[in-house]
Amino acid sequence: MLYALITLGVFITMEGVTWCTHKYVMHGFGWFLHEDHHQPGYPTVFEKNDLFFVIFAIPSMLLFIFGSNTQYTFLIFIGLGILLYGLAYFLIHDVLIHQRFKWFKNTNNWYLKALRKGHKVHHKNMGKEDSQCFGMLFVPIKYFKEYL
């Protein structure tokens, strides 16, 4: 039970980490990697912005390694929370919102529609400055109210 709570707590915490990273790193000193994501269309299968998936996977992998090789097995479940959030992020961001994979094209779910709307508002501004809606799984309430 404790390990499940750790995993869930980390998963929830990752939304805050993602918000801060998106606002202050991706739209800050890491803009050189994130900028192509704000340009219309995708010139290739991959974009520089995809390197953030690798960067965010490293702590998760290290926690799995250290947790399995020490008495601190709780580290595995911290890594699992990060991994599960990364999977949810991929499914929401790349599959549902940007349709990089055509798996969920015709969703009619109010929650998913609100997430799409919040992300569209984020991409309305093509530049580094003046963006809004930096989260992924939780967007401002006003977007949810539109679909309830």
Secondary structure, DSSP 4 states (H G I P E B T S, - for coil): -HHHHHHHHHHHHHHHHHHHHIIIIIIIITHHHHGGGGSSS-SSS--GGGHHHHHHHHHHHHHHHHHHSSS-THHHHHHHHHHHHHHHHIIIIIIIIS-SS-SSTT---HHHHHHHHHHHHHHHS-SSSS-----SS---HHHHHTT-
